[in-house]
């Protein structure tokens, strides 16, 4: 089974900062990493699929990059509405595990 | 318009059973994979089970294997999660989620509203 280790577990950023969240896989998972944003009381929302693909309607300040065993979510110019928990998740092979999540607070 | 409407949550005693439903509209279950995902109080998201578009492949997480079963009724456009021998650790908000296509590597692009399952005596 593939485990995903996400870091940091939380961070605090000011409006306009660049935020980077990393997800490392215990084995090669190709580019089959997805990123979700989960706000309290809402359903999760996909931001990036297959490591690089920005989903329709997602602001362009969000971007993704990856290697065979790691992926990065970057928010260039974080906004107040980006306050949420972010999860990486792989769809390489079942079980389709999640990272532990990164709670992003906007100062 | 794609929509997933969930039902079936509630309070159940340890060892009891519950069946969750996820009614899909705006698309056919024969063209998209579907999953169940849960979030325990104060915890992160946890994948539970998947049913491929052809219903032939239905993996479950180790935490629920042998106790939970995912299935579907195409005529009713509904996906189910039968949960047996429930444990307090199964207490969580359960979401159904639609894959972006037939591939098992597809991400989720639509979610149900979530239902709370509480396992307590």
Interface residues (C-beta under 8 A of the other chain):
Chain A: X1 X32 X34 X36 X38 X43 X44 X46 X49 X50 X55 X85 X87 X89 X91 X92 X93 X94 X95 X96 X97 X98 X99 X100 X101
Chain B: X35 X37 X44 X45 X46 X47 X50 X59 X61 X62 X95 X97 X100 X104 X105 X106 X107 X108 X109 X111 X112 X113 X114
